[in-house]
Amino acid sequence: MLDLEQLLQQAKAGELTPREIGLVEESLAEGLSGSDAYRALMIVGMVAAPARNTDVVARYLDDRDPTVAAQALHVLSDVWGRARDHRDAMLRLLRGIPGDEAGHATTQALNSAARYLHGTPEWDATDRQIFTAIIDVALDELRLPTQRMHAAVCLRNVMPPSPDENGRPMPGTSEFDRVILASWEYLGEGEH
């Protein structure tokens, strides 16, 4: 059995051998769960070739552990720049998955979606759905206030800068309402 914690520390230090990288890739392909899957995804994201590992990492987007699904999305979207290929999974995680009471998967999906949309000059229908899903997270009163605020910050980061931004858009504040209003206007105005 691999000591994935030790290998993770070695990866962070840039000290993994090609053989060790291969063993991690192999273990991930065979199927891991929980913290082992999470650590292996981190390692593969840092040191492995995306071309050889994208399909394996993508299988973990459907993991029952929200932190594992979140890490898979992070690797694919943010580390390897393959968000466009995994927009459906991003949208699913934004909308919420079973067992994600702490909001790990949704929070990662917010980060990945904001980064992706910000870097995408022209949106198609799926991209508009992603933007709308971020608005939905911000407006969902059943979500944690910090997660709703994070969604509003992500919205603000996707839209062109506004001269009247003033602070953190906490739910229930005028800044929060302003961001949500601006988001709906932005969605309706531009033909992305």
N, C-alpha and C positions, 0 to 999 in steps of 0.2 A: 504494500500500500504506500502510495506517495505521501510525503509530508508536505501538503500543499501550502501550509503556513510558511514553512521554511523556504519552499520554492518561490513563494510570493515575495518574501524578503530579498531573496537573491535576484528576482526579476527587477524589483525596485532599485537594486544596487547595480543592475546591468551585468550580473554575474551568472546568468543561466547559460549552460552549454547547449549546443544544438540537440544533443541527445536528451537533455532534460526537457527542452521545449517540446520535442517529439513525444515524450512520455506524457506530458500534460495534455497535449493535443489528443493523443490516443485515449487517455482517461476520459476526457470531455466527450469524445465521439462515442465511447462505450456507454456513457450515461452516468452522471453524478447527480447528487441532490444536496439541498441545503447549503451549508457553509462551504462544503467541498466544491460544489458547482459554482458558487459565487467566487471563491478564490481562483478556481481554474479559469473562469471567464475573465477575471481581472488579469491574470497572467497572459492568457492568449491575446487579450486586447493590447497589452503592452509590448509583447515581443514576437508574436506569431504573424505569419503572412495572412492578410485578409483573404486573398484569392483562394487559399487552401482551406480556410476555416469558416467562411461566411455561412455556409449551409449548416454546419454543426452549431454555431453560435445561434443562428436563427431558430433552431429547434427549441432553444431555451426561452424564447419569447412566450411560449405557452406553458411554462413551468407553473406548478401550483403555488410555489413560493414566490410571493410578489417581489421580494428583494432580488431573487435570481432573474425573474423576468425583467426587472428594472435594469440590472447589470447587463443583461444581453442587449437590451435596447441601447444602453449607453455605449457599449462597445461598437455595435453596428452603426449607430447614428452619429455619435459625437466623436468617437475615436477613429473609426474607419470611414466616416463620411458617406455612409450608404443609407441615409434616412429615406431618400426617395423610394428605395426598394422595399422599405418596411413601414410605409405610411399606414397601412391597415392595422398593423400591430400597435403602432403609436396611437392611433385613434382608439383602439380597443382599450389600451391602458389608460388613456385620458378619461374615458367614460367610466372606468372603474372595473376592477376584477374582484372576484370573490376572495376573501381572506386578506384584503389590503386595507384593514382598518386603520393602520398607521399612515397610510397614503404613500408608501415608498414608491410603488410602481407609477402612481399618478403624478407624483412630484417629479420623478425622472422623466416621464412622458412630457410634462410641462416644459422642463428644461430643453429636452431634445426638440420638441415641437417649435418652441420659440427660436432656437438656434437655426433650425431648418427653414422656417418661414422667413426669418430675417434675411437669410442668404438666398432666398428663392425670388428672383425678380418678377416672375409671372406665375400666378397661381392657377391651378385647375380646380375642378369641382371638389376633389378630395382634399386639396389644400384649404379650400374654404371651409370644408367640414371640420378640419383640424382646428382652424381659427375659431369657429363657432363652438367647438368642444371646449376650448380654453375659456371662452366666455361662460359656458355652462358651468364649468368648475368654479369660476369666480362667483357666480350667482347661486350656487347650490348651498343653501343654508344648513344642510346636513353635514357639510364638510367642515373640517377644522378651520377656524378663522385664519390661522397662519397659511394654510394651503390656499384658501380663497385669496388672501393678500398676494401670495406668490403667483397665482394665476393672473391677477391684475398687473403685477410687475412684468410678467411675461408678455401680456398684451401690450403694455406700454413700450416694451423693448422691441416688439415687432413693428409697431406703427412709427411713422416719422416723428422725430422729437417735437414736443409741444413746449412753447415758451412758458406756459402756465403750470408746469409740473411743480409740485411743492410737497415733497415728502412721500411717506409710505402710504400706499392706498389700502388702508385697513377697512374691512367691511363696516358699513355704517357711517363712513366719513364722506365728506363732499369730494375728496380726491378720488376715492373708490368709485363713486357715482360718475364722476367726470371721465374716468378711464373707461368704464363700461359704456357710457354714452358715445365716447369717441370711438370705441371699438366697433359699435354697431354702425356708426357713420362711416368709418373707414371701410368696413365690409361692403356697405352699400354704394359708396362713392366710386372706388376704383374698380376697373375691370382688370383683375389680376390674372 
